[in-house]
Every structure is written in structure tokens, then in C-alpha cells.
């Protein structure tokens, strides 16, 4: 059922938010993070609600759409509700409708609907650092400097981008019997879930979806789950999403301290990257490298695989005005 309609009379554009999969119009589904497929996955996953914002013209043709995912979680509060938007959405007629205009309309509509229903809204993984800067500022979002890393898989093989020292670690772990394989059995899936949740237990910002989401991801063509094993024990895991010819490392976990000499973090990332290279993906993108601290161990670890780092923004808007104003001042540029 249509949830909210916002009219822009100046350009004859209509913005609609959909909450039911059955009501969605036909959309371009190349971008997985704004697709009908992900909408359906989230709709069928507990503690998550998708909101698809669709802009149509006077002829009722879709000209852009954007997916926001509302998440319900419990940790320090009885119930914390927030919305995550991954990327700037999908656009159909660049020559007729400016992207900035459409992004502004979708963002304004989503903000109006969710401002009283969520604690905060987060917009991340934008294609360029300055994408939507003016429109986000107009909706009282504030930027936080973040880091982004991606590895090119199309121009050189992964082996050509790593050091001899790292290659020796990989070879030694391989000789000891460390392997990484796609999750296909119920036993491997349970081990994947157990390690992922245990690894992120004390990381309050890291939201881990219900098992139903990973089950659907495993069964789809839009992503795969991997487990790294040593003597039948799972020592690492990763969830990778596929979109527009690129692979995205979405979630990962490792038993570094228990198996320090086997380097489960290295083996999980490396074997996952090799699998993406063999499947012909153009890039492997790491979705959550973290804040650009001078010393960021995870960033330095990921860069050892030969990737390129890029400074970017994550944008936040809190519904409680004094909190949003305070954080806007603290994170002022």
C-alpha cells in the first residue's frame, strides 16, 4: 500500500513511498542496494522495514528511486530505531531531470516520513565524496569524515598487488590446511552466524541482521556467504554482495587471537577476493573501513591487499533537534 505521496508542482514530479513489495512498480534492478530484490529480502526479515522512494513524471514514468531500510535493535536502549540508505539511488533520465533535483526530492520525502519514526537516518556509501552535499545540508544532515577502500580486479590479478611477506603468510596457512569455501550446508550456515554474532557482540554500532536475511542472501544470486576452516573448525567468515559488476564485502568476522599463526583474517579476505576475481567482478569494495583516524588497524590491514583508499562522508540526521544541532556543531568542517 502506498504510504506517502509528495507533489512537486514546479517540475510535475510525484514522489511516492512504497512499503509493500506487491505494490512496487517495475524498476531497474542493476543496483542491488536499491532493488526490488533487496526490498523483498528486508520485508521478509524480522526487525527490518524497507521504504522505497519512487519519483515519477507526469506520464507516470519512473525517473528515480531510492531504498531506505529501517532497523529495529536493542542494546543500550529498550528499542533503537534507525534508517540506513546505501548510496544515492537509481536514475533513469539524466538528460531530462538533474540528479541533484531528484535526490533532493527523495531525501526530503524520506526525511519527512521517518523523522518522527526513527532516532536517526544515516546516508553512506555515496559514489563521490560531494554527492548530494547541498541537498543533505538542506535537510539538516551533518557529514562525518569516513574512509572507503576498493580493490581493482579488472586490470591486474590480486597476486600482483600484494607483498612477498603477505604471500608467504597465505602460502603457509594454505599448507597447514586452511581453506575458504562458500556456505552451502546448514552446519556451515550455523557456524557462520555464530562467529559473526560473537565477533560483533561488543560493537554496538555494527548492526547484524536476523539469520533469515543471510539465509536469503545465500540462496540468491546477489551475494554469497563464505567460511574459512581449519580442521573443520570455522575460524573466519564473510558476506559479500554483488551489484553492478562489483563485489561488496558487507560483513566479516575472524578468530584472530585463537588462531593467530593461521591468519584467519588474511585468509578470509584473500580467498573471498580471489573468488570475486574469478567470477569476473571489476572491483571489490569494503563497505565499512571506519573513521579516518591516523592509526586505524583495520584500514591498514585492508590496504595490505593492494587497494586504494578514498576519503568520503557519511551523513547523519538525528530526530531530536538538540542532539542533531550539538553533533552538527561538533562535526563542523
N, C-alpha and C positions, 0 to 999 in steps of 0.2 A: 504494500500500500504506500502511495506517495505520502511523505511525511511533511514536507515543507516546500512551498513554491515562492520564489522571489523574482519579481519582474524588473528588468532594466529597460525602461521605455525608450531611452535615448538611442539604443542600438537594436531594439527589437529582439533582445535576447531573453530567454527564460531559463531560470536556474531551478532545478528540481533535485531534492534529496530522496533517494530510494533506500528502504530498509529491508525489503523482501526480494529474494532472488527472482521469484516468478514475475515480478513487476519490471525488472530491468529491461531496458531497450537493447537492441543489438549494438555492441561496442567493439572497438578494436581491442584485441586481447594479446597483442605482442608484448606489452609491458605487463609482466606478471603481477607487479606490486599495485596495479590499478585495474586488474582484470576481473571479469565475472567469475573466473575460477577461484581466485583468492577470496572474493566476496563470499562465495558459497562455502569455502573451507571455514572461514571465520564465522559465518552464520551458523554452522553446524558444530562449532567448538564452544564448549562452556566458558563462561566468563569473558566472552568477546562479542562485540556487536559492530558489524560493518555499516558505514554510511557512505553510499555512493552519490557524489555530487555530479550532476549532468547538466550541461548547458546546451540548449537547443536554439535554433534561429526561428524566424517567422514561418519557415516551411516545415518546422518540427524536425529538422535535421540535427543530429548531434554534432556539435562543434568542439566539445572538450568534455573530459570527465576526470574526476579525482576521487580516490578512495581514502577515507579516514577510518581507522579502526579504534573503537573504544574498548578499553580493557578494564576489567574489574579485578582488583588484587587486595590481598590482606597481608599486612606486615606490621608496621608500627601503628597503623590506624585500623579501626574496625573494618573500614571499606575505603579504598582509594580508587578513584575512577579517573582515568586519563585517556587522551586520544593521541594516536600516533599516525602521522602522514609520512610515507616513504617516497620522496620525490615530488616533482611538481605536477604530475598528472600526464594526461594524453591529449594531444591537439590534432585537429583534422584539417583545418583550412587556414594555414599560416598567412597566406597571401590576402585573405579577406578579413580575418579577425586577429588582431595582435595578441600574442600570448600573455603579455602583461595584463591586458584588459580581462581576458578570460580567467587567468589565475587569480586576479583580484576579486572577480565575481564569485568564484568558487570558494575562495578563502573567507570572504565576507559572509557568505551563506552558511558555511560550516561553523564559523565562529558564532554567528547569531544563534544557531540551533543548539550548540553544545556548551556555550559559555556558562549556562546555569545547570548543566548536567554533568560536567567534568571538573576536576580540580585544576587540570592544566591541559593544554594542547601542545604537542611537540611536532615540528616540521623538520625533517632531516633528510640526508642523502640526496640533496639537490644536485643537479648536474654541474652547475657552476657556482662559485662562491657568492656571486652577486645576484643570482637568480631570485626574482621576486622581492628584492631588497625593499623597494619603495612600498609595495603592496603589504608586505609583512609589517613594516613600520606603521603603516596607516591603521592596521588592526591591533596595534599595541603589543606586537610580539617584540621580544628583545633577543639579540643574537649572542651566542656563546661560541667562542672560537673552538674549533674541533679539528681533528686530523682525519684524513682519508688516505688510504693506500690501495693501489691496484697493481697487479702484475700483468704485463703484456704476454699473451700466449701465442700470438699470431706471427711475430717476427723472428723469435728465437725459441729454441727448446728450453724448458726450465733448467736443464742441466748446465746450460751455457751461462746462467745468471748467478750461480751460487759459488761460494769459495771452496777451495780444496778441503779445508778443515770441516766444513759442513757436509761435504760429500763423503768424507771418511766416516763421520758420525752416522750418516744414513747407511752406508755400506756395512758398518759394524753392527748396527741394530738389525739390519736385514739378515746378516749371517747368524745372529743369535736367535732368529726365528720370529721377529716382529713383522706382522702383516696387517694391512688395512683392506677391508672389503665392504661392499655395500650391504646394508642391513636388509635381509630378506626373510629371516625367521623370527618367530615370536620370542625366542630366547634372546636373540641379539637385540631385538627392539626393547625388551625389558631392561637389558644391561645398558643400552644407550640412554634410556630415560633415567635410570637410577644414577648413572655417573653425571649426567647433565644437571640434574636437580641438586645432587650433593655438592658438586663443584660450585654452583651459583647460590647456595643456601645463604651465605653471608654477604651477598651482593645485592642490596635492596633495590638498586636501580635496574638490575638485569631482570627483565620480565620473561619468565619461561611459560609458554602456553601449555594448555592441557594436552595430555597424550593423544587425544583424538586428532589434534592438528598435525602432529608428527606422523600419525598413522596415515592420514590422508595424503600428506606430503610424500610419504614413502610409496604410496600406491599410485601416485600421479606421475606425469612426465615433466612436471615443473620443478622438480628438485629431488634430491636423494639424501639418504642418511648413511653415514659411514661409521664403522667401529674399527679401532686399532687393537689388535690382540697380541698377547704373549702367553704361550702355553694355555690357550683357551680362556685367558683372563682378559677382560676388556680394560685397556689402560688409556684409551683416548677415544673421542667421538666427535663428529661434526655433522652439521646440517647445512646443505648447500642448495640455494635456489637458482633457477635458470630464468633469464629474462633478456630478450632482445639480443641474443647471441653472446651474452656474458654470463659468468657464474658468480654468485654472491655467497661468501661464507657468512651465514646468518647466526649460527650458534656453534659453540665448540666447548670442549672440556677435556682435561688431561689429568692423569695421576702422576704429576712430575716428581713429587717428593718420594713416593713409594717405589718408583722405577726410574730413578734419576739417571742411571747408566744406560738406560734404553732409549732415553729422549722421546717419550711418547708424544710430546707437543710437536717436535720436529717431524716425526714420522706421520702423524695425523695430517698436518698441514701439507707436507710434501706429497704424500700419496693421494690426497684429495686433489691437489693441484695437478698432478700427473693425470689423474682420471679426467679432469676438465680439459686438459691439453689434448688428450687422446680423443675426446668427444668433439674437438674442433671449436671450442669456445674462444672468443677473441681476447677476453680479459678475465682475470679472477679478482674480484673486488672484496675487500674486507670491510664489513658494514659497521663495525664498532671498535675502531682503534683507540678512541678515547681522547681526552683533553690534551692539548699541545704542551704538556709540561716539558721542561728541559730534559728531565730524566723520566722517560716512560718505558718501563721494561718490555711491555707487550709490543709497543711500536717498534722498539729496537729489534725485538725478536722477529717480527713480521718482515722488517726490512732486510733481514739476512737472506731472504729468498729472492732478492733482486727486484723488489717492487719500487714504485715511485710514490713518494708522499706528496700530499697536497693539502694546503690549509683551506678550511671551509668553515661554514657556520652551521650550528643547529639553533633553531628558533623556538622560543618558548613563550607561552602566554598563560598566566595564571588567572583564574576566575575571580579570586579575591583581590580587589583593586590595590589595597595597601601592600600586599605581598608582591604583586606584579610591579608596582612602582618602585618598591625597595630593590628588587632584583634588577630592574631596568637600570637603576642608578648604580648598583654595584658592578654590573657588567657593561657599563657605558664604554664606548670606544674612545 
